[in-house]
Amino acid sequence: MNETEIENRYRELLGFVPDNVRKRSALARLSGHEASIEAVESLRQSLLHDNPLDRKTQQLVHFAMLLALGHTQAAQLHARGALKAGALAQELYGVCETAAIVGGMPIFSSAVDIVYDALEEAGLIPT
């Protein structure tokens, strides 16, 4: 799997290549450890792309899990990925509500911010 294939997978999933993906590839090249990226992406391929969950469900699960872990920057990517995979605003808000059970109001508030911004970016917030 070459760099272009890896980037194309991210474009298909999220609609863009995240900065951290570009950075880790560049650092691996600089370090002469491209094989580590191949290994990571091979595992990712197996766990994500060959998974029995459909893409939308996977992205909603990723979003929820990252929220619960407090990884808001990564959660933002997966909220956008869920929208790209066909998730509705109601489904994303459902994740926000469910996250309140696990993480309380701080996680709920963070989730709402993330979903609102993703919907706004997608042109789905009425003005």
MMTF fields as JSON, N, C-alpha, C and O atoms, coordinates in Angstrom:
{
  "mmtfVersion": "1.0.0",
  "mmtfProducer": "UNKNOWN",
  "numBonds": 507,
  "numAtoms": 508,
  "numGroups": 127,
  "numChains": 1,
  "numModels": 1,
  "chainsPerModel": [1],
  "groupsPerChain": [127],
  "chainIdList": ["A"],
  "bondAtomList": [4, 2, 8, 6, 12, 10, 16, 14, 20, 18, 24, 22, 28, 26, 32, 30, 36, 34, 40, 38, 44, 42, 48, 46, 52, 50, 56, 54, 60, 58, 64, 62, 68, 66, 72, 70, 76, 74, 80, 78, 84, 82, 88, 86, 92, 90, 96, 94, 100, 98, 104, 102, 108, 106, 112, 110, 116, 114, 120, 118, 124, 122, 128, 126, 132, 130, 136, 134, 140, 138, 144, 142, 148, 146, 152, 150, 156, 154, 160, 158, 164, 162, 168, 166, 172, 170, 176, 174, 180, 178, 184, 182, 188, 186, 192, 190, 196, 194, 200, 198, 204, 202, 208, 206, 212, 210, 216, 214, 220, 218, 224, 222, 228, 226, 232, 230, 236, 234, 240, 238, 244, 242, 248, 246, 252, 250, 256, 254, 260, 258, 264, 262, 268, 266, 272, 270, 276, 274, 280, 278, 284, 282, 288, 286, 292, 290, 296, 294, 300, 298, 304, 302, 308, 306, 312, 310, 316, 314, 320, 318, 324, 322, 328, 326, 332, 330, 336, 334, 340, 338, 344, 342, 348, 346, 352, 350, 356, 354, 360, 358, 364, 362, 368, 366, 372, 370, 376, 374, 380, 378, 384, 382, 388, 386, 392, 390, 396, 394, 400, 398, 404, 402, 408, 406, 412, 410, 416, 414, 420, 418, 424, 422, 428, 426, 432, 430, 436, 434, 440, 438, 444, 442, 448, 446, 452, 450, 456, 454, 460, 458, 464, 462, 468, 466, 472, 470, 476, 474, 480, 478, 484, 482, 488, 486, 492, 490, 496, 494, 500, 498, 504, 502],
  "bondOrderList": [1, 1, 1, 1, 1, 1, 1, 1, 1, 1, 1, 1, 1, 1, 1, 1, 1, 1, 1, 1, 1, 1, 1, 1, 1, 1, 1, 1, 1, 1, 1, 1, 1, 1, 1, 1, 1, 1, 1, 1, 1, 1, 1, 1, 1, 1, 1, 1, 1, 1, 1, 1, 1, 1, 1, 1, 1, 1, 1, 1, 1, 1, 1, 1, 1, 1, 1, 1, 1, 1, 1, 1, 1, 1, 1, 1, 1, 1, 1, 1, 1, 1, 1, 1, 1, 1, 1, 1, 1, 1, 1, 1, 1, 1, 1, 1, 1, 1, 1, 1, 1, 1, 1, 1, 1, 1, 1, 1, 1, 1, 1, 1, 1, 1, 1, 1, 1, 1, 1, 1, 1, 1, 1, 1, 1, 1],
  "groupList": [{"groupName": "MET", "atomNameList": ["N", "CA", "C", "O"], "elementList": ["N", "C", "C", "O"], "formalChargeList": [0, 0, 0, 0], "bondAtomList": [1, 0, 2, 1, 3, 2], "bondOrderList": [1, 1, 2], "singleLetterCode": "M", "chemCompType": "L-PEPTIDE LINKING"}, {"groupName": "ASN", "atomNameList": ["N", "CA", "C", "O"], "elementList": ["N", "C", "C", "O"], "formalChargeList": [0, 0, 0, 0], "bondAtomList": [1, 0, 2, 1, 3, 2], "bondOrderList": [1, 1, 2], "singleLetterCode": "N", "chemCompType": "L-PEPTIDE LINKING"}, {"groupName": "GLU", "atomNameList": ["N", "CA", "C", "O"], "elementList": ["N", "C", "C", "O"], "formalChargeList": [0, 0, 0, 0], "bondAtomList": [1, 0, 2, 1, 3, 2], "bondOrderList": [1, 1, 2], "singleLetterCode": "E", "chemCompType": "L-PEPTIDE LINKING"}, {"groupName": "THR", "atomNameList": ["N", "CA", "C", "O"], "elementList": ["N", "C", "C", "O"], "formalChargeList": [0, 0, 0, 0], "bondAtomList": [1, 0, 2, 1, 3, 2], "bondOrderList": [1, 1, 2], "singleLetterCode": "T", "chemCompType": "L-PEPTIDE LINKING"}, {"groupName": "ILE", "atomNameList": ["N", "CA", "C", "O"], "elementList": ["N", "C", "C", "O"], "formalChargeList": [0, 0, 0, 0], "bondAtomList": [1, 0, 2, 1, 3, 2], "bondOrderList": [1, 1, 2], "singleLetterCode": "I", "chemCompType": "L-PEPTIDE LINKING"}, {"groupName": "ARG", "atomNameList": ["N", "CA", "C", "O"], "elementList": ["N", "C", "C", "O"], "formalChargeList": [0, 0, 0, 0], "bondAtomList": [1, 0, 2, 1, 3, 2], "bondOrderList": [1, 1, 2], "singleLetterCode": "R", "chemCompType": "L-PEPTIDE LINKING"}, {"groupName": "TYR", "atomNameList": ["N", "CA", "C", "O"], "elementList": ["N", "C", "C", "O"], "formalChargeList": [0, 0, 0, 0], "bondAtomList": [1, 0, 2, 1, 3, 2], "bondOrderList": [1, 1, 2], "singleLetterCode": "Y", "chemCompType": "L-PEPTIDE LINKING"}, {"groupName": "LEU", "atomNameList": ["N", "CA", "C", "O"], "elementList": ["N", "C", "C", "O"], "formalChargeList": [0, 0, 0, 0], "bondAtomList": [1, 0, 2, 1, 3, 2], "bondOrderList": [1, 1, 2], "singleLetterCode": "L", "chemCompType": "L-PEPTIDE LINKING"}, {"groupName": "GLY", "atomNameList": ["N", "CA", "C", "O"], "elementList": ["N", "C", "C", "O"], "formalChargeList": [0, 0, 0, 0], "bondAtomList": [1, 0, 2, 1, 3, 2], "bondOrderList": [1, 1, 2], "singleLetterCode": "G", "chemCompType": "PEPTIDE LINKING"}, {"groupName": "PHE", "atomNameList": ["N", "CA", "C", "O"], "elementList": ["N", "C", "C", "O"], "formalChargeList": [0, 0, 0, 0], "bondAtomList": [1, 0, 2, 1, 3, 2], "bondOrderList": [1, 1, 2], "singleLetterCode": "F", "chemCompType": "L-PEPTIDE LINKING"}, {"groupName": "VAL", "atomNameList": ["N", "CA", "C", "O"], "elementList": ["N", "C", "C", "O"], "formalChargeList": [0, 0, 0, 0], "bondAtomList": [1, 0, 2, 1, 3, 2], "bondOrderList": [1, 1, 2], "singleLetterCode": "V", "chemCompType": "L-PEPTIDE LINKING"}, {"groupName": "PRO", "atomNameList": ["N", "CA", "C", "O"], "elementList": ["N", "C", "C", "O"], "formalChargeList": [0, 0, 0, 0], "bondAtomList": [1, 0, 2, 1, 3, 2], "bondOrderList": [1, 1, 2], "singleLetterCode": "P", "chemCompType": "L-PEPTIDE LINKING"}, {"groupName": "ASP", "atomNameList": ["N", "CA", "C", "O"], "elementList": ["N", "C", "C", "O"], "formalChargeList": [0, 0, 0, 0], "bondAtomList": [1, 0, 2, 1, 3, 2], "bondOrderList": [1, 1, 2], "singleLetterCode": "D", "chemCompType": "L-PEPTIDE LINKING"}, {"groupName": "LYS", "atomNameList": ["N", "CA", "C", "O"], "elementList": ["N", "C", "C", "O"], "formalChargeList": [0, 0, 0, 0], "bondAtomList": [1, 0, 2, 1, 3, 2], "bondOrderList": [1, 1, 2], "singleLetterCode": "K", "chemCompType": "L-PEPTIDE LINKING"}, {"groupName": "SER", "atomNameList": ["N", "CA", "C", "O"], "elementList": ["N", "C", "C", "O"], "formalChargeList": [0, 0, 0, 0], "bondAtomList": [1, 0, 2, 1, 3, 2], "bondOrderList": [1, 1, 2], "singleLetterCode": "S", "chemCompType": "L-PEPTIDE LINKING"}, {"groupName": "ALA", "atomNameList": ["N", "CA", "C", "O"], "elementList": ["N", "C", "C", "O"], "formalChargeList": [0, 0, 0, 0], "bondAtomList": [1, 0, 2, 1, 3, 2], "bondOrderList": [1, 1, 2], "singleLetterCode": "A", "chemCompType": "L-PEPTIDE LINKING"}, {"groupName": "HIS", "atomNameList": ["N", "CA", "C", "O"], "elementList": ["N", "C", "C", "O"], "formalChargeList": [0, 0, 0, 0], "bondAtomList": [1, 0, 2, 1, 3, 2], "bondOrderList": [1, 1, 2], "singleLetterCode": "H", "chemCompType": "L-PEPTIDE LINKING"}, {"groupName": "GLN", "atomNameList": ["N", "CA", "C", "O"], "elementList": ["N", "C", "C", "O"], "formalChargeList": [0, 0, 0, 0], "bondAtomList": [1, 0, 2, 1, 3, 2], "bondOrderList": [1, 1, 2], "singleLetterCode": "Q", "chemCompType": "L-PEPTIDE LINKING"}, {"groupName": "CYS", "atomNameList": ["N", "CA", "C", "O"], "elementList": ["N", "C", "C", "O"], "formalChargeList": [0, 0, 0, 0], "bondAtomList": [1, 0, 2, 1, 3, 2], "bondOrderList": [1, 1, 2], "singleLetterCode": "C", "chemCompType": "L-PEPTIDE LINKING"}],
  "groupTypeList": [0, 1, 2, 3, 2, 4, 2, 1, 5, 6, 5, 2, 7, 7, 8, 9, 10, 11, 12, 1, 10, 5, 13, 5, 14, 15, 7, 15, 5, 7, 14, 8, 16, 2, 15, 14, 4, 2, 15, 10, 2, 14, 7, 5, 17, 14, 7, 7, 16, 12, 1, 11, 7, 12, 5, 13, 3, 17, 17, 7, 10, 16, 9, 15, 0, 7, 7, 15, 7, 8, 16, 3, 17, 15, 15, 17, 7, 16, 15, 5, 8, 15, 7, 13, 15, 8, 15, 7, 15, 17, 2, 7, 6, 8, 10, 18, 2, 3, 15, 15, 4, 10, 8, 8, 0, 11, 4, 9, 14, 14, 15, 10, 12, 4, 10, 6, 12, 15, 7, 2, 2, 15, 8, 7, 4, 11, 3],
  "groupIdList": [1, 2, 3, 4, 5, 6, 7, 8, 9, 10, 11, 12, 13, 14, 15, 16, 17, 18, 19, 20, 21, 22, 23, 24, 25, 26, 27, 28, 29, 30, 31, 32, 33, 34, 35, 36, 37, 38, 39, 40, 41, 42, 43, 44, 45, 46, 47, 48, 49, 50, 51, 52, 53, 54, 55, 56, 57, 58, 59, 60, 61, 62, 63, 64, 65, 66, 67, 68, 69, 70, 71, 72, 73, 74, 75, 76, 77, 78, 79, 80, 81, 82, 83, 84, 85, 86, 87, 88, 89, 90, 91, 92, 93, 94, 95, 96, 97, 98, 99, 100, 101, 102, 103, 104, 105, 106, 107, 108, 109, 110, 111, 112, 113, 114, 115, 116, 117, 118, 119, 120, 121, 122, 123, 124, 125, 126, 127],
  "secStructList": [7, 7, 2, 2, 2, 2, 2, 2, 2, 2, 2, 2, 2, 2, 1, 1, 7, 7, 2, 2, 2, 2, 2, 2, 2, 2, 2, 2, 2, 2, 2, 6, 7, 2, 2, 2, 2, 2, 2, 2, 2, 2, 2, 2, 0, 0, 0, 0, 0, 6, 7, 1, 1, 7, 2, 2, 2, 2, 2, 2, 2, 2, 2, 2, 2, 2, 2, 2, 2, 6, 7, 2, 2, 2, 2, 2, 2, 2, 2, 2, 2, 2, 2, 2, 6, 6, 7, 7, 2, 2, 2, 2, 2, 2, 2, 2, 2, 2, 2, 2, 2, 2, 2, 2, 2, 2, 2, 2, 2, 2, 2, 2, 2, 2, 2, 2, 2, 2, 2, 2, 2, 6, 6, 7, 1, 7, 7],
  "xCoordList": [0.866, 0.0, 0.91, 1.722, 0.766, 1.618, 0.888, -0.282, 1.617, 1.074, -0.214, -1.143, -0.278, -1.475, -2.675, -3.782, -2.468, -3.563, -4.063, -5.268, -3.139, -3.507, -4.308, -5.358, -3.821, -4.528, -5.908, -6.872, -6.012, -7.311, -8.311, -9.502, -7.849, -8.745, -9.305, -10.486, -8.453, -8.922, -9.874, -10.868, -9.581, -10.491, -11.857, -12.892, -11.852, -13.104, -13.881, -15.102, -13.183, -13.815, -14.273, -15.408, -13.378, -13.643, -13.868, -14.428, -13.427, -13.532, -12.262, -12.192, -11.257, -9.984, -8.953, -9.292, -7.706, -6.632, -6.283, -5.824, -6.497, -6.184, -4.695, -3.842, -4.402, -3.016, -2.162, -1.006, -2.73, -1.925, -1.518, -0.477, -2.318, -1.972, -0.803, 0.131, -0.856, 0.252, 1.543, 2.619, 1.412, 2.584, 3.213, 4.436, 2.396, 2.987, 3.653, 4.671, 3.092, 3.734, 5.062, 6.058, 5.069, 6.3, 7.376, 8.545, 6.986, 7.954, 8.493, 9.679, 7.631, 8.077, 9.074, 10.088, 8.79, 9.721, 11.052, 12.113, 10.99, 12.189, 13.031, 14.26, 12.352, 13.031, 13.43, 14.11, 13.009, 13.295, 12.478, 12.901, 11.305, 10.448, 9.071, 8.045, 9.064, 7.802, 7.013, 5.785, 7.72, 7.054, 6.081, 5.076, 6.375, 5.455, 4.114, 3.062, 4.157, 2.906, 2.15, 0.928, 2.881, 2.25, 1.537, 0.414, 2.193, 1.608, 0.355, -0.667, 0.444, -0.7, -1.871, -3.008, -1.591, -2.667, -3.234, -4.417, -2.418, -2.91, -3.875, -4.933, -3.503, -4.394, -5.683, -6.779, -5.542, -6.699, -7.622, -8.843, -7.029, -7.805, -8.613, -9.803, -7.961, -8.618, -9.742, -10.836, -9.479, -10.457, -11.594, -12.716, -11.32, -12.349, -13.028, -14.256, -12.253, -12.828, -13.369, -14.219, -12.879, -13.362, -14.234, -14.25, -14.941, -15.737, -17.196, -17.685, -17.904, -19.316, -20.23, -21.353, -19.764, -20.579, -20.519, -19.472, -21.643, -21.62, -20.852, -20.625, -20.466, -19.604, -20.216, -19.519, -21.514, -22.16, -22.131, -21.795, -22.477, -22.481, -21.08, -20.9, -20.101, -18.719, -18.328, -17.715, -18.682, -18.304, -19.024, -18.438, -20.274, -20.998, -20.378, -20.263, -19.981, -19.329, -17.985, -17.664, -17.202, -15.93, -16.153, -15.468, -17.105, -17.41, -17.726, -17.175, -18.606, -19.005, -17.831, -17.648, -17.043, -15.931, -14.882, -14.349, -14.591, -13.6, -14.089, -13.307, -15.388, -15.954, -15.761, -15.314, -16.104, -16.005, -14.566, -14.325, -13.627, -12.212, -11.664, -10.538, -12.471, -12.03, -11.144, -10.469, -11.138, -10.321, -11.162, -11.59, -11.384, -12.314, -11.828, -12.637, -10.531, -10.047, -10.308, -10.761, -10.03, -10.306, -11.815, -12.278, -12.58, -14.038, -14.598, -15.551, -14.011, -14.449, -14.328, -15.227, -13.219, -13.022, -14.114, -14.623, -14.469, -15.436, -16.877, -17.744, -17.146, -18.467, -18.619, -19.672, -17.575, -17.596, -17.691, -18.406, -16.963, -17.024, -18.417, -18.887, -19.073, -20.434, -21.388, -22.223, -21.254, -22.081, -21.819, -22.751, -20.552, -20.189, -20.772, -21.114, -20.883, -21.414, -22.94, -23.535, -23.576, -25.039, -25.747, -26.971, -25.009, -25.659, -26.518, -26.164, -27.617, -28.519, -28.164, -27.523, -28.59, -28.368, -28.945, -28.348, -30.107, -30.741, -29.873, -29.812, -29.21, -28.357, -27.124, -26.721, -26.537, -25.383, -25.778, -25.03, -26.943, -27.407, -27.702, -27.504, -28.172, -28.385, -27.094, -27.096, -25.975, -24.678, -24.353, -23.832, -24.654, -24.421, -25.187, -24.638, -26.45, -27.273, -26.734, -26.674, -26.344, -25.812, -24.484, -24.2, -23.681, -22.39, -22.58, -21.704, -23.699, -23.97, -24.08, -23.742, -24.551, -24.668, -23.28, -23.047, -22.369, -21.024, -20.137, -19.409, -20.2, -19.246, -19.815, -19.068, -21.125, -21.73, -21.862, -21.661, -22.203, -22.482, -21.267, -21.44, -20.043, -18.907, -18.755, -18.479, -18.935, -18.832, -20.012, -19.844, -21.205, -22.38, -22.157, -22.408, -21.694, -21.461, -20.418, -20.585, -19.353, -18.31, -18.862, -18.572, -19.655, -20.251, -21.171, -21.145, -21.982, -22.889, -22.091, -22.452, -21.02, -20.171, -19.63, -19.66, -19.138, -18.562, -19.61, -19.365, -20.771, -21.829, -22.327, -22.505, -22.552, -23.016, -22.033, -22.43, -20.751, -19.733, -19.692, -19.554, -19.809, -19.803, -21.02, -20.904, -22.176, -23.397, -23.308, -23.722, -22.764, -22.593, -21.639, -21.907, -20.532, -19.55, -20.182, -19.852, -21.083, -21.751, -22.927, -23.585, -23.194, -24.289, -25.655, -26.653, -25.716, -26.961, -27.602, -28.608, -27.03, -27.617, -28.41, -27.849, -29.726, -30.546, -30.17, -29.884, -30.18, -29.87, -31.095, -31.015],
  "yCoordList": [-1.172, 0.0, 1.232, 1.414, 2.07, 3.263, 4.473, 4.4, 5.576, 6.781, 7.253, 7.684, 7.178, 7.618, 6.742, 7.252, 5.438, 4.54, 4.873, 4.902, 5.118, 5.467, 6.765, 6.843, 7.77, 9.058, 8.9, 9.51, 8.092, 7.872, 7.215, 7.522, 6.328, 5.691, 6.724, 6.683, 7.648, 8.697, 9.644, 10.083, 9.956, 10.828, 10.162, 10.819, 8.861, 8.123, 8.118, 8.279, 7.935, 7.832, 9.18, 9.323, 10.17, 11.455, 12.605, 13.638, 12.42, 13.5, 14.327, 15.266, 13.992, 14.713, 13.839, 12.815, 14.255, 13.554, 14.385, 15.52, 13.835, 14.598, 14.938, 14.189, 16.066, 16.509, 15.471, 15.258, 14.821, 13.85, 12.662, 12.053, 12.326, 11.229, 11.662, 10.892, 12.881, 13.408, 13.474, 13.114, 13.934, 14.093, 12.746, 12.61, 11.753, 10.465, 9.803, 9.129, 9.986, 9.45, 10.151, 9.506, 11.46, 12.227, 11.855, 11.701, 11.713, 11.36, 9.943, 9.691, 9.031, 7.656, 7.639, 6.944, 8.405, 8.504, 9.086, 8.558, 10.173, 10.845, 9.908, 9.967, 9.05, 8.117, 6.81, 5.976, 6.637, 5.387, 4.218, 3.066, 4.517, 3.477, 3.452, 3.386, 3.504, 3.466, 2.195, 2.188, 1.114, -0.161, -0.037, -0.747, 0.866, 1.027, 1.585, 1.187, 2.508, 3.065, 1.983, 1.879, 1.184, 0.065, -0.865, -1.302, -1.16, -2.052, -1.434, -2.103, -0.154, 0.535, 0.566, 0.277, 0.912, 1.021, -0.341, -0.45, -1.363, -2.716, -3.151, -3.713, -2.887, -3.202, -2.396, -2.93, -1.121, -0.238, -0.756, -0.765, -1.188, -1.749, -2.952, -3.069, -3.824, -5.043, -4.73, -5.283, -3.848, -3.569, -2.656, -2.779, -1.757, -0.792, -1.151, -1.209, -1.386, -1.561, -2.962, -3.168, -3.926, -5.301, -5.657, -6.808, -4.697, -4.822, -5.076, -4.535, -5.885, -6.126, -4.931, -4.897, -3.941, -2.736, -1.88, -1.767, -1.282, -0.379, 0.89, 1.179, 1.627, 2.804, 3.828, 4.364, 4.109, 5.111, 4.67, 5.462, 3.431, 2.928, 2.988, 3.399, 2.586, 2.655, 4.071, 4.288, 5.03, 6.407, 6.937, 7.691, 6.559, 6.965, 6.334, 6.989, 5.072, 4.397, 5.057, 5.308, 5.337, 6.018, 7.365, 7.697, 8.115, 9.414, 9.265, 9.993, 8.328, 8.127, 7.699, 8.221, 6.756, 6.258, 7.342, 7.466, 8.115, 9.182, 10.272, 10.846, 10.559, 11.515, 11.013, 11.753, 9.75, 9.183, 9.211, 9.357, 9.069, 9.097, 10.517, 10.717, 11.5, 12.891, 13.325, 14.35, 12.562, 12.89, 13.704, 13.193, 14.958, 15.773, 16.047, 16.091, 16.231, 16.51, 15.318, 15.495, 14.119, 12.922, 12.727, 12.29, 13.044, 12.919, 13.814, 13.438, 14.99, 15.893, 15.231, 15.343, 14.544, 13.863, 12.831, 12.706, 12.095, 11.021, 11.531, 10.87, 12.679, 13.297, 13.693, 13.484, 14.256, 14.613, 13.36, 13.339, 12.315, 11.05, 10.434, 9.862, 10.549, 10.019, 10.755, 10.134, 12.067, 12.834, 12.403, 12.215, 12.25, 11.832, 10.455, 10.163, 9.608, 8.256, 8.212, 7.14, 9.379, 9.428, 9.574, 9.46, 9.823, 10.009, 11.269, 12.273, 11.201, 12.342, 13.15, 12.647, 14.402, 15.259, 14.6, 14.67, 13.959, 13.308, 12.173, 11.968, 11.445, 10.347, 10.875, 10.336, 11.92, 12.518, 13.111, 13.003, 13.734, 14.273, 13.15, 13.306, 12.027, 10.851, 10.396, 9.965, 10.489, 10.17, 11.176, 10.8, 12.443, 13.47, 13.128, 13.19, 12.769, 12.437, 11.206, 11.179, 10.192, 8.973, 9.256, 8.687, 10.124, 10.48, 11.146, 11.049, 11.812, 12.455, 11.418, 11.698, 10.229, 9.155, 8.706, 8.468, 8.591, 8.088, 9.178, 8.933, 10.382, 11.414, 12.626, 13.523, 12.676, 13.82, 15.03, 14.949, 16.141, 17.366, 17.914, 18.449, 17.812, 18.32, 17.604, 18.241, 16.284, 15.535, 15.871, 16.033, 15.977, 16.35, 17.699, 17.839, 18.675, 20.011, 19.984, 20.629, 19.246, 19.107, 18.436, 18.858, 17.393, 16.671, 17.582, 17.569, 18.37, 19.292, 20.286, 20.557, 20.831, 21.756, 21.098, 21.683, 19.878, 19.166, 18.908, 19.148, 18.425, 18.114, 19.384, 19.416, 20.418, 21.682, 22.175, 22.542, 22.181, 22.649, 21.785, 22.307, 20.479, 19.577, 19.825, 19.85, 20.008, 20.286, 21.642, 21.796, 22.617, 23.946, 23.896, 24.487, 23.191, 23.047, 22.362, 22.684, 21.428, 20.705, 21.488, 21.016, 22.677, 23.495, 22.99, 23.234, 22.291, 21.691, 22.416, 21.954, 23.542, 24.35, 25.466, 26.294, 25.487, 26.554, 27.913, 28.039, 28.911, 30.266, 31.113, 32.282],
  "zCoordList": [0.0, 0.0, 0.0, 0.907, -1.023, -1.084, -0.494, -0.12, -0.425, 0.208, -0.466, 0.216, -1.782, -2.494, -2.148, -1.978, -2.043, -1.662, -0.257, -0.005, 0.633, 2.006, 2.02, 2.658, 1.327, 1.286, 0.654, 1.116, -0.392, -1.041, -0.096, -0.15, 0.759, 1.732, 2.706, 3.052, 3.144, 4.053, 3.329, 3.906, 2.088, 1.326, 1.169, 1.282, 0.91, 0.773, 2.084, 2.085, 3.191, 4.492, 5.036, 5.492, 4.983, 5.625, 4.658, 5.025, 3.417, 2.443, 2.349, 1.555, 3.149, 3.163, 3.872, 4.465, 3.802, 4.509, 5.742, 5.611, 6.933, 8.152, 8.249, 7.772, 8.868, 9.035, 9.75, 9.385, 10.775, 11.518, 10.657, 10.902, 9.657, 8.74, 7.866, 7.645, 7.375, 6.57, 7.398, 6.922, 8.628, 9.503, 9.837, 9.799, 10.161, 10.515, 9.32, 9.474, 8.137, 6.934, 6.667, 6.337, 6.811, 6.582, 7.602, 7.247, 8.855, 9.891, 9.691, 9.904, 9.288, 9.025, 7.871, 7.938, 6.805, 5.669, 6.119, 5.787, 6.874, 7.363, 8.232, 8.219, 8.98, 9.88, 9.199, 9.796, 7.962, 7.27, 7.796, 7.702, 8.35, 8.925, 8.259, 8.935, 6.943, 6.207, 6.499, 6.408, 6.851, 7.133, 8.302, 8.351, 9.248, 10.378, 9.912, 10.411, 8.955, 8.418, 7.661, 7.763, 6.905, 6.192, 7.183, 6.932, 8.3, 9.301, 9.924, 10.073, 10.284, 10.882, 9.901, 10.274, 8.667, 7.679, 7.3, 6.976, 7.337, 7.068, 8.169, 7.887, 9.432, 10.552, 10.439, 10.612, 10.149, 9.983, 8.885, 9.043, 7.769, 6.657, 7.127, 6.839, 7.84, 8.315, 9.293, 9.181, 10.25, 11.295, 10.852, 11.346, 9.942, 9.528, 8.218, 8.144, 7.215, 5.883, 5.65, 4.784, 6.419, 6.29, 7.491, 7.927, 8.012, 9.224, 8.87, 7.879, 9.657, 9.351, 9.609, 9.106, 10.39, 10.587, 9.334, 8.695, 8.991, 7.84, 8.209, 9.383, 7.195, 7.366, 8.312, 9.173, 8.165, 9.007, 10.475, 11.356, 10.731, 12.103, 12.687, 13.834, 11.916, 12.388, 12.776, 13.822, 11.936, 12.225, 13.458, 14.235, 13.649, 14.852, 16.099, 17.135, 16.0, 17.126, 17.434, 18.596, 16.388, 16.59, 17.291, 18.259, 16.793, 17.37, 18.858, 19.684, 19.203, 20.591, 21.468, 22.568, 20.98, 21.783, 22.021, 23.123, 20.994, 21.141, 22.079, 22.837, 22.027, 22.99, 24.418, 25.295, 24.635, 25.981, 26.495, 27.693, 25.581, 25.96, 26.09, 26.545, 25.686, 25.766, 24.613, 24.703, 23.536, 22.364, 21.369, 20.334, 21.701, 20.918, 19.496, 18.57, 19.31, 17.958, 17.037, 15.906, 17.511, 16.713, 16.561, 15.508, 17.599, 17.522, 16.421, 15.739, 16.248, 15.178, 13.814, 12.98, 13.59, 12.3, 12.054, 10.941, 13.102, 12.922, 12.881, 12.31, 13.469, 13.283, 11.817, 11.215, 11.258, 9.831, 8.966, 7.964, 9.364, 8.633, 8.69, 7.706, 9.835, 9.965, 9.015, 8.356, 8.955, 8.013, 6.577, 5.795, 6.239, 4.889, 4.579, 3.433, 5.609, 5.425, 5.476, 5.367, 5.642, 5.591, 6.921, 6.976, 8.003, 9.301, 9.288, 8.668, 9.963, 10.09, 11.335, 12.258, 11.342, 12.514, 13.765, 14.839, 13.625, 14.77, 15.319, 16.532, 14.439, 14.886, 15.613, 16.644, 15.075, 15.74, 17.087, 18.059, 17.145, 18.415, 19.404, 20.609, 18.891, 19.743, 20.395, 21.548, 19.654, 20.241, 21.339, 22.389, 21.108, 22.134, 23.413, 24.513, 23.253, 24.419, 25.145, 26.375, 24.379, 24.981, 25.677, 26.731, 25.098, 25.698, 27.061, 27.92, 27.265, 28.55, 29.664, 30.814, 29.325, 30.317, 30.762, 31.947, 29.813, 30.102, 30.7, 31.662, 30.128, 30.508, 31.192, 31.581, 31.349, 32.009, 31.092, 29.88, 31.709, 30.951, 30.206, 29.111, 30.741, 29.964, 28.614, 27.598, 28.612, 27.354, 26.453, 25.245, 27.033, 26.249, 25.562, 24.365, 26.313, 25.752, 24.648, 23.612, 24.866, 23.851, 22.597, 21.478, 22.796, 21.67, 20.865, 19.634, 21.561, 20.87, 20.036, 18.891, 20.588, 19.833, 18.568, 17.486, 18.723, 17.584, 16.517, 15.334, 16.922, 15.952, 15.285, 14.067, 16.06, 15.485, 14.426, 13.32, 14.774, 13.822, 12.565, 11.458, 12.725, 11.561, 10.678, 9.452, 11.288, 10.526, 9.835, 8.686, 10.549, 9.961, 8.774, 7.728, 8.939, 7.864, 6.639, 5.497, 6.894, 5.807, 5.223, 4.296, 5.758, 5.255, 5.7, 5.021, 6.831, 7.291, 8.471, 9.01, 8.873, 9.949, 9.287, 8.569, 9.533, 8.933, 9.524, 10.715, 8.665, 9.14, 9.213, 9.593]
}
